[in-house]
Amino acid sequence: MTVVTFVSALSLAAWLWLLLARGFFWRTDVRLPAREEPDVWPSVCVVVPARDEAAVLPASLPSLLTQDYPGRAEVFLIDDGSTDGTGELACELARRHDGLPLTVASPGEPPAGWTGKLWAVRHGIDLARAREPEYLLLTDADIAHAPDSLRALVSAAGTGGFDVVSQMARLRVESLWERLVVPAFVYFFAQLYPFRWIGGGRAGSGGRKKGTRTAAAAGGCVLLRNEAAERARIPDAIRHAVIDDVALARAVKGAGGRVWLGLADRVDSVRPYPRLHDLWRMVSRSAYAQLRHNPLVLAGTVVGLALVYLVPPAAVLVGVVAGQGATAVLGAAAWLVMAGTYLPMLRYYRQSLWLAPLLPFTAFLYLLMTVDSAVQHYRGRGAAWKGRTYARPDAVPEEG
């Protein structure tokens, strides 16, 4: 057996393991769990951190203000130093739409050790807790909710006894690059954090039992029980986190809470990423933080991505050119399994199934984005978003 054939066999083995033993991450049927509406609806405060979001607010904020929620609910939009009139536009939209009460406030610049978003969230939660809500809905300014979204989230949390109910918003897929990159983004996220494991599925639902330590959330839509937030010291305990949604879920689960995450049906991101550059920035700003700024983990990630995603097409090419039939067959089998696991996500995003064989190319882009994220970190630029950079986990935000 040649080295190429051995590596091809290793790649196929890795894909068989991912297919069967990684929580069935590739399935897209993890949606809001069974729920019953309560006799008395708990109060909810919605916290929306926003920095220079005037372009997306008209498509998102009205969907929150007009929620069909039978209980008491209120929206707090925290204008995090915007320069495009975000706060003023939010007030104007509230005047146009007769719905939930809206409070617009500004937290000022974040102190050392805080990311800007979490400082805004902290300010919003402090304002909200004066109303003594049972739940907090943390949602991004680019997320549009169906009219019954809040109702469904609260029902699911109460019925299932969850402290966190989070939905992965359906991202926009209109441009060519969005079609290539966005479904893969959610696919890779689910591979890292299988949804069935997060919810603590019973034995048989992916190989793990109730009580698994896997925890994650999707920051665009997180319903959080206020009591659980206080117990887990949210957001103070995660004040420096760049990937704040995963950090929040870990903190809540670490404090004994129950977390659920699944795909959304009618919770959508309206933020466009028309160019590759836009998507590249979205991924690279936090990719190295996901690897805990560890060069050894980075090296392992690069090797792992290459083995799992790049070896199969390379093995087919080498096998055909060199006349190594076994190598070509092993590579083709791994590539087939890979494409097959990607099909459900493409269907969820209503995309052409012919994109499935292109997953190695997309994975290669993600590999480059991850390496670029590390390069930017060591150049001192760190994670960057909305004019702020975070060079280290404990860095002071700097205007850029």
N, C-alpha and C positions, 0 to 999 in steps of 0.2 A: 504494500500500500504506500503510495507516495504521500508526501507531506500535504499537498493540495487536496488529495482525496480524504485524508484524515481530518483536515480542517473543515472540509465540506460535510463530512459525517458529523462532526461536532456541532456545526451550525444547524443541521437537521435535528439533532438531538435536543438542542436548545429550543427549537421551535416546537417540537413535540411537548416539551416540558411547559412552555408558555401556553400552548393550546389547552392542556389538560390540568395543569397544577398551579396556575397563577390566577385563581379566583374567577376563571372564565371572564377575564377583563375585557375581552373582545365583544361580548354580548352587550346589547344596548337596551335591554328590557328592565333595567333598574330604574323605575320611575317612582313617583310619590307612592308610599305604601298605602295599604287600605286604611280608610279613615272614616270616622263618624263625627258629625257636627255636635258640639257641646250644647247643653241646655242653656248655659250662660257663657257668653263669649268673653274671653279675657281681653284686657286692654293691651294695646301694642303701640310702641313708638318706633317710627321708621327713621333711621339715621343715614343720611346721604352725604358722604364727604365729596367735595367737588372743587376742582382746581382747573380753571380755564376750560369750562365745559359748555360754553354758550352754544357751540355748534350742535351738540347732541341733546341738550335739555328739552327743546320743543318736542322731540320724539320720545322722550323718556319720562320726564317729570309729570306730565298730565296723567300718565298711566298709574302713577302712585296716588295722585290727588283724587282720582275718580274710582278708587278701589271700592268694590261692593263688599263692605265688611260690616256685619251686624253689630259689632262691639265698638268700644271707644278706641279710636286710632288717631295718631297725629304724626306729621312729617317734620323732621328737623334737617334742613339742608345747611351744611357747614361749609361756608365759602372759604377755602384754604388759600387766601392770598391771590385770588384771581385778578387778572388784568384785562379781561375781555368782557366784563359786565355780567359775570355769571350770577351773582347775588341779585342784581337788579332785574335780570331776566326772569329769575325764579319767582320773584315777587309779582312781576307782571303776569306770568303764567298762572299763578294762584288766583289773581284777580279775574282772569278769563275763565277759569274752570271752578265751578262751584262744587267743592268737595271737601276733602279732609283739611283741617287747619295746617298751615305751613308757618314754621318759624325759620328765618334765615339768620345765621350768626357767623361770626368769624373768630377763630381761636388765636390769632396772632401767630408769629413765627414759632416753630417748634423748638424746644430747648434741647440741649445736648443729650444724645442717647435716644431720641425719638425720631421716627420717620414722620414726614409731613402728614401722610394719610392717617396714621394711627393717632397722631396728636389731634387731628380733626375729629376722628372717631371718638376719642376720649372726651373732647369738648361736647360733642353731640350726646354721648351717653350721660354725661353729667347733667345736661339740660333735661334729658328724657327722664332720668330717675327722679326728678322733682315731681313727675306725674305718677310715680310708683307703678310703672307698667309691669305686667307679668312677662311680656316678651319684648325683645328688641329685634327689629328687622334691619340688618346691615346690608345695604345694597349700593352698588356703584351708580354714578350719575349717567352712565351710558346704557343702563339696563331698563328695558320696557317690560312691564308686567301685564299679563292678561287681567281683566277686571276682577276675576275671582282668585287671583294668585295668593293674596294674603290670607283669604279664607281657607284655601286648600292647605297652605303651609301650617297654619295654626291647628287645623283639624288633624293633620298628619302627626304633628308634634304631640298633641294631647292624646290621640288614640294610641300611638306607639310608645308613649312615655319617653320621647327623645328630648334631650336638652339642646341639641343642634339639629336643625333640618335645613340642608343646603341643596340647592339645585345648580347644576352646571348649565349656565345660560347657553342657548344656541347662538353661536357666534355668526357674524355675517359672512356669507360665501357668495360673492358676486363677481369679483375680479378674477383673472386667471390665477394670480398668486394666492388669493384667498382659497380658491378651490384646491390648489395643490397643498397648501400648508395648514389651513385651519382644521379640517377634519383630523389630520394627523396629530395636531396639537392635543386634541381631546383624547385621541387614541393612545398617545404616549403617556398622557396624564393618568388614564385609566390603567395602563400597564404598570406605572409606578405605584398607584394607589387603587387597587381593585375595589370597586364600589361594594361588592358583596362582603368583603372583609371589613370595610369601614362600618357597615351597619351591623356587624357581628352576626352574620348568617349562620344558620345551623349547619351541622355536619352534612356534607353532600352538596353544598352550594359553593363548591370551589376548593374544598380541601381543608377549610379551617372552621373552628367552632366558635360559638358565641363567646365574646370576651376577647377577641383578637385585639392586639395593640395598634393595628393600622388605623391611622386617623388622618383625615383631610377634609377640606371644605372648599367650595368655590366662592371666592370673595364677592362675586356679583350678586349673590342671593343667599344670605345666611340668616335664618331665623334662630335666635338665641334666647333661651330662657334666662331672664334677668337674674334669678337666684343662682343659676349655674355660672353666669358671668362673674358674679360677685365672688363665688366660691373659688373660681379659677383666676381671679384677679385680672379679668379682661377689661381694658386692654393693657394695663400697666405691665403685666407679666410678659408681654410680647412687644413692648414698645419699640424695640430696635429691628423687628422682623421685616425684611423686604418681602418675603412670601408670607404675608400676614394671615391668609386664609388657612393654610396648612398649620401654621403656628397656633392659631386660635383653636382649631379642632384638637390638636395635641394637648393643649393646655386644659381644655374642657374634659377630654377623655382621661387625662392624667389625674384630674381632680375627682374622678369617679362618675363623670357624666356619660350619657349615651349620645352617639353621633350618627347621623344618617346623611348620605350623599348620593345623589342620582342625577340622571339627565333630565333636563326640563322639557316640557311639552310646549308651554306658551310663556316662557321667560326668555327674552331675546336681547342680545347686545346689538345696539344700533351704531356702534363705532366702526367706521370703515378703515380697512387696511388695504388700500388699492395697490400699493407698490410693495415689492419685495423688501425695500428698505424699511418700510413701516412695520412689517411683520418681523424683520430681523431685529429691530429695536425692541419690540415687545418681548421676544424670547431672550435676547442676549442680556437685557437689563437685569435679569434675575437668574439666569441659568447657572452661573458659577456659585451664586448664593445657595441654590438648591443642592450643590455639591459641598456645601459648608466651607467653601474657599480652600479646599484641600487638594493639592496638586496630585497626590496619589489617587484620590477618588476620581479626579479628572482623567488621569491616565487610564484607570480601569474602565471608566465610562466610554472613552474613545475606543479602547480595545473591544469592549462589549458591543458597542454600536456597530463596529466594523464586522465583528464575527456574526452577529445576528442579522444585520440588514445588508451589508455590502458583500459578504462572502457568497451568498447564493447566486446573484447574477454573475459575479466574477467567476465562480466555479463553472457555470454553464458556458461562459465564453472560453475559458481555458480548456474545458473538457472537449468542446467542439473543435477548437483550433488545434489542440495537441492530440486529438484522437483518443482521449481518456474517457471512455463511455461511462465508467462508474462515477467519475467526478461530475460529469454533466448531469447524470441522473440524480445524484444526491443534491446537487445545487438546484436543479429544477424542482425536486420534491420540497426542499426548504422554501423556495420562492413561492411555490403553490400554496403551502400552508400559510405563509406570510400574507399573501394576497387574500386568501380565504378569510383570515381573521380580520382583515381590514374592510371587507364587504359590508358588514352590519353598520359600521360607522358611516360609510359612504351613503348607505340607504337612509340612515338617520338624517344626514345632511342633504338628502335628495340630490346627490351628485352621480355622475356617470360612473358605472362600475368599472369602466376601462381605466380609471385612475388607480385601481388597486395594484396592478403590476408596477406602477411608478413609485410605490412606497420606498424602495431603496434610494431613489434619487432624492425624495423628500427627507429621508433619514440622513442622507449625506449633508443636506442643507442644515439640518438641526445639529449635526456634529460640528460643522463649521461655526454655527452660531454659538455653541457652547464654548468652543475654543476661543472665539472672539470675546466672549464674556470674561473669560479668564485673563486674556491679554489686556482688556480694558481695566480690569481690577488691578493688575500689577503695574499698569501705567498710572495708577492713582485716580482714575476716573470713576471706577466702581459702577454700581447700579445707578442708572439715571432715568428720571421720569419727570415730566412737567417742569423742567428747569431746575430740578434738584438732583444732586448726586450724593451717593452714599458709599464712600470708599471702603469702609469697614463696618462690621456689624454694630459697632458702638460709635460710629462716626457722627459728627455734628453735620446736619444737612447744610449744604452750601448752595447758594444761588449760582446757577450756571447759565 
